Amino acid sequence: MISFSVLTMVARNPHIRQANLAEALGMERPNLVAIVNELQNVGWVIRIPDPTDRRAYGLRITTAGRNVLSKATAEANAHEAKVTQHLDDDERQILIRALKKIEDATKQGG
C-alpha cells in the first residue's frame, strides 16, 4: 500500500524531492529512503539530481512504474466498487467523510 502511495505521489508530482514526499506522506525520511530504494531497484522510479541543490534528488516515475500504477489503480477501483456496491451515493459520502476523520486523527497521533 505504501508503494502505491509513493508511486501515486511521484506520478502526480514529477521531480518531487524525497524530503517533500516524506512530509506529504507523513513518513520519516529514513523509512521513505528504503521504500524509494526498493522502487528504484525494481525500475519503477528513478532519482534525478536537483539542478539547484547537488545534495538533493527529485523522483520521477518510469514507464514500468506507470504501468504498475495503472494496474494497481484499476484493481483498487474495482475493489472499492465491489465493497461499496450496496451503498447509495449518500452512504458513500458518509463513508468517505468517516474515513477522512479517521485518517486525520491518525495523522495527529490519536
C-alpha distance (Angstrom), angle and dihedral (degrees) to the residues before:
residue distance angle dihedral
M1 . . .
I2 3.79 . .
S3 3.81 90.5 .
F4 3.82 88.2 54.0
S5 3.82 90.0 51.4
V6 3.80 92.3 48.2
L7 3.80 92.8 48.0
T8 3.80 91.3 47.8
M9 3.80 93.0 50.8
V10 3.80 93.3 46.0
A11 3.82 91.4 48.1
R12 3.81 90.9 50.7
N13 3.82 94.4 42.3
P14 3.81 110.3 39.1
H15 3.81 113.3 -158.2
I16 3.82 92.6 14.0
R17 3.79 110.7 166.8
Q18 3.77 117.3 -116.6
A19 3.80 91.4 -121.4
N20 3.81 91.3 54.1
L21 3.78 91.2 46.3
A22 3.80 91.8 51.0
E23 3.80 90.2 50.5
A24 3.81 92.9 47.6
L25 3.80 91.2 51.0
G26 3.81 94.2 42.3
M27 3.80 92.1 -120.3
E28 3.75 134.6 137.9
R29 3.80 110.4 -106.1
P30 3.84 96.0 -123.1
N31 3.82 90.0 54.0
L32 3.79 90.9 50.6
V33 3.80 92.2 48.5
A34 3.81 89.8 58.0
I35 3.81 91.1 51.0
V36 3.81 93.0 46.3
N37 3.81 89.5 49.0
E38 3.79 89.3 53.7
L39 3.82 92.8 47.2
Q40 3.79 90.3 48.2
N41 3.81 91.7 48.8
V42 3.82 91.2 56.1
G43 3.81 90.7 45.5
W44 3.80 100.1 -112.3
V45 3.83 98.5 118.0
I46 3.76 136.2 21.0
R47 3.77 131.5 -155.1
I48 3.79 116.2 -125.4
P49 3.83 119.1 -163.9
D50 3.79 111.1 -115.7
P51 3.83 107.9 -116.6
T52 3.81 91.7 -146.6
D53 3.82 98.5 45.2
R54 3.80 119.6 34.0
R55 3.81 90.6 -161.9
A56 3.81 94.2 57.8
Y57 3.79 132.8 73.2
G58 3.75 131.6 -158.9
L59 3.77 122.1 -147.3
R60 3.77 128.0 -129.7
I61 3.78 129.2 -175.5
T62 3.80 116.6 -124.1
T63 3.79 127.8 -138.0
A64 3.80 88.9 -101.5
G65 3.80 89.2 50.7
R66 3.81 91.1 50.7
N67 3.80 89.9 51.2
V68 3.81 92.1 50.8
L69 3.81 91.3 45.0
S70 3.80 91.4 49.8
K71 3.81 91.9 52.0
A72 3.81 92.7 44.5
T73 3.81 91.3 49.0
A74 3.80 91.3 50.7
E75 3.81 90.4 49.9
A76 3.81 92.3 47.4
N77 3.81 91.3 49.1
A78 3.81 91.5 48.7
H79 3.80 90.8 49.2
E80 3.81 91.8 48.2
A81 3.81 90.8 49.9
K82 3.80 90.5 49.8
V83 3.81 96.4 49.9
T84 3.81 93.6 44.0
Q85 3.80 98.4 39.8
H86 3.81 92.8 110.6
L87 3.80 94.6 50.2
D88 3.78 122.4 93.8
D89 3.82 121.2 -138.9
D90 3.82 93.7 -90.6
E91 3.80 91.8 50.6
R92 3.81 91.2 48.8
Q93 3.81 90.2 53.0
I94 3.82 90.9 49.3
L95 3.81 89.6 50.4
I96 3.81 92.0 49.1
R97 3.83 91.7 50.1
A98 3.81 91.5 48.0
L99 3.81 92.3 49.4
K100 3.80 90.2 48.0
K101 3.83 90.0 53.9
I102 3.79 90.3 50.5
E103 3.79 91.0 49.0
D104 3.81 92.4 48.9
A105 3.81 92.0 48.0
T106 3.79 90.8 49.6
K107 3.81 91.6 51.5
Q108 3.81 89.3 51.8
G109 3.78 91.2 52.6
G110 3.79 95.3 -107.0
